[in-house]
Amino acid sequence: MKILHIITSLSYGGAQETLYNIITNQKSPNINHIVLSIRGSSKYTTLIKNRNITCYDLNISKSKINLLPGFINLIKIIKYEKPNLIQSWMYHSDLLGSLASLITKTPIYWCLVNFSLDPKTTKLNTRITSKICSYLSYIVPKKIISCSSSASQYHIDRGYKHNIFVNIDLGITINKKNININKQNLSNTNFIIGCIGRWDPQKNHKNLIFAFNNIINKKNKKNFKLLLAGPNVDKNNIDLLKLVRDLKLEKYVKILGFVKNLDNFYSAIHLNILPSVGEAFPISLLESMIRKKIVIATNVGENSKILRNEDLIINSPNIIDIQNSIIKIYDKYSNKKWLNKIEESLQKIVIENYDIDNTVNLFEKEWLKN
């Protein structure tokens, strides 16, 4: 069976990481993967090619001026490769892949990795594309594989065909390296909070920084430090730098940019935080938990289902709720009995429920039904 994966881009992101993890942990010998990026080459392009997986780039620019030539090239690739199934990832890929599916008569599955379409955090172009997809869902895709039951319901409520959804939990690679956490890098004098994720309104960095500012100045916690990491969370981000500078937090906030070594990042922090306005199924939550790192997250998407502990859920993405949750964990952190119990339980949840092998088996089961 040959599957053509169509994805908007292969830059850093949850959908890209999920696609990469699934195709590189293949179980069935009867599946051959091909990957096509609507935009140009990026981080995962090289990683995929290094695994001897065919990877195409349409190089369609964000301005869409070369959309038609790129789409024609897509049709040519499909006719050349003759896949048994198209698996699309993200709204724009669903739309473009569905049009190609209609022309080439190739069946298509969509993969839903997004939770929220809030106008405050989602671009108009994305919201329009999603709306078009809601109509197409009654005509084109055979299935919509969703990584979140809450995301499925969110989209069904917004017009998507309800009886083609299949919910599959995501997973991560579990090995001795990320199970055996290294705490030698932890500071004995400072309380270090980490946040890892791309610079995007849905990730809610600004409210986190305002909450952190309250902790430093209003709560007088001068021993607190904040490590920010992720794509575009770097020294070239003018908005981020200005915010930190205006609040006079330069000596309290460290901006790391994209982090390659997750073990080093997690071993250097006491608390990880996901202050997101919207999430479907955040892989970074699992990456933190498997390393026995205390993590708190807003009550969106699958966060509550994954963490299974009310103490670790932030009531809302508002500044005060983020601030209060951080302080609550800080006050409990010196209780070693509580700390060890939570760390052990978080790692156990991932080991027992979120191994990448389970995810791959379920995806392959659905593909092979085609």
N, C-alpha and C positions, 0 to 999 in steps of 0.2 A: 504493500500500500504506500502510495506517495502522497505526502501532505505538503501543500504550499502554505507557509505562514506569511501573512501580510500584516505588517506593523507600521505605524506612522513614522517612527524613527527608531534607531538603535542606540540612542544616547542613554545616559543613566536614568532609570526610572523603575517603578514597581512592575509595570507590564513587561518591560524589557528583561528584567531580572527573572521574572516568572517564566517567560518564554525560554530564556537561555537555560535555566535550571531543568525545565521539563525535557527539552530536546537533548541535553547532554547527560541526562540520567535515564536514557531510554531502556526499557525492559523488553519490549517485543522486538524480535528479530525481523518481523514482517512489516516494519514501518521505516520509510525513508523520508527524512525531513529536508525541506528546502525553505530558506528564509528570504523574504523580500522586504526591503525598507522603502517606504514611499519617498523619504528624503534621502540625503547622502549618507556616506559611510560615517560611522562614529565608534564609540567605545566597544560596543558588543559586536560590531562587524568583524573586527580583528579576532576577538575571542571565538566567535562562531567559526570563522574560516580556519582558525588554528585547530579546530576539532574535525576538520575535513568535511564540513557541512557546506553545501553550495549556498552562496549568499548573493543576492542581487540588490542593486540600488537604482531606484528610478530617478533620483536627484530632482524631484519636484520641489521647487522653492516655496517658501511660505507665501510669497506673493501670488502663487498659482499661475504665473504667466506661461509656464511650460507644462501646464496640467494636461492639455490634450496630447502632446507628443509623449508625455510620460504614461498616460493611460493607454495609448496605442502600443507602447512598448510592453506594458503589463499584459495586454491581450496576446502579444507575440510570445512572451515568456510562458504564459499558460498553455498556449497551443504547442510550444516546443517541448515543455516539460511533461505535459499531459498528466497533471496530478489527479488523484482520485477524489481529493477533498481540499477545499480551501479553508484554512483556519485564520480568521482575522482577529486582530487585537486593537482595541481602542476605536472610538467613533468614526474617525475619518477613514480608517482602514476598513471598518464595517461597510461604510458607504461605497467606497471605491471598489472593494472586493465584491460587494453585492452586484454592482453594475457589471463587473467582469464576469461574475457567476452567471448572470442572465444571458450575456452574449455568448459565452463559451459552453453553457449548459453544464458547468461544473458545480456540484453541491458545495454549500458553504455553511460552516459553523461560525458564530461570533463568540468572542470571549469578553465578558464584562468584568472590568477591573476597577471601575470608577463607582463612587457612591453618590456624590452630591453634584447637582447642577445649579447650585445657588448662584443667582446673578451677581452677588457680591464677590464671589471667588472664582467664577467660571466665565471664560470669554464668550462673547456673543456668538462668535463663529462656531464654537464647540456646542453651545446650546441649540443653535439652528440645526447643526449636523445631527445631533441626537434626536431632535424632533423628527427630522426626515427619516431617520433610522426606525423610529417608533412606527411609522406607517409601513416601511419596508419589511418590518418584522413579521407582518401578516402574509407576505408574499414570497420572500427570498430564503432566509436562513432556515435550515432544518432544525437547528438547535442553538440555544444561547447558553454557553457554559459560563456560570457566574461563580466568582470566588467568595461571594457573600450573600447569605439569604436575605439580609436587610437591604443590600443593594438590588437584589432581584425584585423585592417588593417595591422599593422606591421607583424602579423603572416601570414595573407593571402598573403602578398608580399613575404613571405619566404616559400610559397608552401603549406600552409594549405588549405583544401577544403573550399571554400568561402561561400557556400550556407547553411551551417549548424550552422553558428554563430548566437547567440542570445545575444544581449547586455542588461545587467541589471545593473543599478547604485546601488552601495552599500549604506548602511545607518547605523546610530547609534541609540542607545536608547536615547530618549529625555525625560528628567524628570525635575522636579523643581530644583533638586540639581545642575545639570550642566548648567541650564539656568540662575540661580541666581549667577552670578560671585562674588567672594570675592576678593576685591582689597586691603584688609587691610595688606597683606603681601608684597606689593610693596615697594621697596626702594625709598626714596625721594632724595637720593644723587647719587645713581648709576643707570646706564641704563643696565638692565639685559636681555640678549638674551638667549633663550632656544632652544635646539635642542634635540628631542627625537626620537630614532630609533636604531635598532640593528647595531652593528659594521659590516659593509659590504661595499665593494668598491662602490656599487651603491648608498649608502647613502651619499658618498662624504664628510665624516668628515674631511679628511685631507685638502681639499681646503677651507673648512669653517674655520679651525684653522689658516691656512695661511692668509686668509682674515682678520680674527680677529686680528692676529698679526700686520698686516699693520695698522689697525685702532688704536691699542694701541700705536704703536711706530711711524709710519709715520704720522698719523693723530693726534697723541698726545691726544687720548681720554682715559685718565687714569681712568675715572669713569665708563668704560664699564666692564661688567662681562659676562662670558659665562658659562651656565649650560648645561652639556652634560649628557643625560640619555638614558638608553636602555640596552638590553641584550649585554653582553660583553663590554659595555662601562663602565668599572669599573677599580679598582686598580690592577686587575690581568692582564690587557691588557698592555703588555710590550711595544708594538709599540705605543700605545696612550700615555702612560706615558713618553716615550722617546721623542716623538714629542713635548709635552708640556714643558718638561724639557729643551730640546735643544733650544727652542724659549724663554726660561725664562718667561713662562707665568703662573707659579705655583700659583701666588696670584691673577690671573685674571680668571683662568679656574677652575671650580669645576666639578669633575667627580662623578656622582651620582649612576651609575649602573642602574639596573632594578628598576623602580618606580611603586609601587603599587597604591599609591594615586595620581591620575592625577589632582584632584582638587588642592591639595597643590602645585604641580609642576606649573600648569598654573597660579595660583594666585600669584606666586612669580616672574613671568617674565613680562617684558614690551612687548617683541617681540618674537614670535616663528618663526623659520626658517626651511624650508625643502630644503636643498641645493642639492638634489639628482640628479644623472646623469640620472637615469631612475626610473619611477614610473608608475604604472597602475592607481590605484585609492587609494591614501593614506588615510586610516582611521584617522590617526593622524591629518590630515588637518581639518576634520570635528570635531574632538574632541576639537581642538583649537577654531574653529569658534563658536561652540555652547556656549562656555564660554566667548564670546565677546573678544577674544584675537587677537590683530593684528598679522597677519601671512603673511610671504612672502615665495614664493616657485618658484623653477625653472620651466621653461616653458616646462614641460614634461608630458606625460600621459594626465590625465584629469584635471590637476591643474588649467589651465587657465579657463576651462569651469566651474569649481567649484567656483573659487574666483571671477570671473567676474569683475575684476578691474586691469587695467594695472599697476597701482602704486604698486601692490602687487606681480607682476611677475618679477622674476629675469631673465634677458635675456639669460643667459647661466650658467652652473655650474662652470665657470672659476673663479679664485680668484678675479680678478678685478671687475667683474660683481656682485659677492656676496658682496664684500666690498662696492661698490657704492650703492647697494640696501639697505643695512643696514644703511648707512649714510643718505640716502634720507628719510627713515622712521624716523630716529632720529631727523632730522631737522624739520619734520612736527609734531612730537609727542607733542610738547608744545601747539599746536593749538587744544584746547579742542573741538571746534566745529567740526573740521575735524575728530578728534579722535572718538568722540561719534557717528558721522554719519557712519564711517567705522565699528565700533564695532557693531552697531545696524544692519547694512546691512549684515554683515557676519553671525550673529546669525539668521537673518530672512531667509537667503538662505538655511541654514540647516533645519530649522523648516518646511519650505514650500516644500523642495525637497528631503531631505535625511533622512527621518525617517525610522528606521529599519523595521517597519511594511510594508512599501511599497516594500522593498527588498524581504521580506519573502513571501508576496503575489505573487510577480512575479516569484520567484523560484518555489513555490508550484504549480503555474499555469502550468509551463513548465513540472514539474515532473508528474503531474496528466494527462498530455496529452499522456504519454507513454502507 
